[in-house]
Amino acid sequence: MTTHVVNTHEAKSRLSELIREAEQGTEVIVARNGRPVAKIVAWTAAKSSRVPGSWSGQIVYGEDIVGSDEDIVEMFDESSGANSL
């Protein structure tokens, strides 16, 4: 990898050109008073580790996964006023 060092004034004046250099693989170092302070490198998007459908066919659901609970049904009926009719 090629490295190109520029001062801050030059970086401001030639930013578009320096970005193109970074896209082509050149590492651009921006220096202030001769000391490196920043680096311009090409952006690489993070790759997703998620594979859609990887659990397909591995999960099985029963007929009634929750089921009715008589106590809950009774409390619901009481709160809705069904018994007061």
C-alpha positions as CSV (number, residue, x, y, z in Angstrom):
1,M,0.0,0.0,0.0
2,T,1.3,3.4,-1.0
3,T,1.4,6.2,1.6
4,H,1.0,9.9,0.8
5,V,1.7,12.5,3.5
6,V,0.2,16.0,3.0
7,N,-0.1,19.0,5.3
8,T,-3.5,20.4,6.4
9,H,-3.5,23.3,3.9
10,E,-2.7,21.0,1.0
11,A,-5.4,18.6,2.2
12,K,-8.0,21.4,2.2
13,S,-7.0,22.5,-1.2
14,R,-6.9,19.0,-2.8
15,L,-9.5,17.0,-0.7
16,S,-11.4,15.6,-3.7
17,E,-8.2,14.4,-5.3
18,L,-6.9,12.9,-2.1
19,I,-10.2,11.0,-1.7
20,R,-9.8,9.6,-5.2
21,E,-6.3,8.4,-4.2
22,A,-7.7,6.7,-1.1
23,E,-10.3,5.0,-3.2
24,Q,-7.5,3.6,-5.4
25,G,-5.7,2.2,-2.4
26,T,-3.3,5.0,-1.3
27,E,-3.2,5.7,2.4
28,V,-3.3,9.5,2.8
29,I,-1.9,10.9,6.0
30,V,-2.7,14.5,6.9
31,A,-0.1,16.2,9.1
32,R,-0.1,19.4,11.1
33,N,3.4,21.0,11.7
34,G,5.0,17.8,10.5
35,R,3.1,15.5,12.9
36,P,0.5,13.0,11.5
37,V,-3.0,13.9,12.8
38,A,-5.5,12.1,10.5
39,K,-5.7,9.4,7.9
40,I,-7.8,9.2,4.8
41,V,-8.6,5.6,3.7
42,A,-11.2,4.0,1.5
43,W,-14.4,3.1,3.1
44,T,-15.3,-0.6,3.4
45,A,-18.8,-1.5,4.4
46,A,-19.2,-4.0,7.2
47,K,-20.4,-7.4,6.0
48,S,-23.5,-8.8,7.7
49,S,-23.0,-12.1,9.5
50,R,-26.7,-12.7,9.3
51,V,-27.9,-15.3,6.8
52,P,-31.6,-15.0,6.0
53,G,-33.5,-18.3,6.4
54,S,-30.7,-20.0,8.3
55,W,-33.3,-21.3,10.9
56,S,-35.7,-22.4,8.2
57,G,-37.1,-25.9,8.9
58,Q,-35.5,-26.1,12.4
59,I,-38.4,-24.7,14.5
60,V,-41.5,-26.8,15.0
61,Y,-44.7,-25.4,16.6
62,G,-47.3,-27.5,18.3
63,E,-51.0,-27.2,17.6
64,D,-51.7,-24.9,20.6
65,I,-48.5,-23.3,21.9
66,V,-50.3,-21.2,24.6
67,G,-53.5,-23.0,25.4
68,S,-56.4,-21.8,27.6
69,D,-56.0,-21.4,31.3
70,E,-59.3,-21.8,33.1
71,D,-58.3,-19.3,35.9
72,I,-57.4,-16.6,33.3
73,V,-60.6,-17.2,31.3
74,E,-62.6,-16.8,34.6
75,M,-60.8,-13.6,35.5
76,F,-61.4,-12.2,32.0
77,D,-65.1,-13.1,32.2
78,E,-65.3,-11.4,35.6
79,S,-63.6,-8.2,34.5
80,S,-65.6,-7.9,31.3
81,G,-68.9,-8.2,33.2
82,A,-70.0,-11.3,31.4
83,N,-71.3,-12.9,34.7
84,S,-73.4,-9.9,35.5
85,L,-75.8,-10.4,32.6
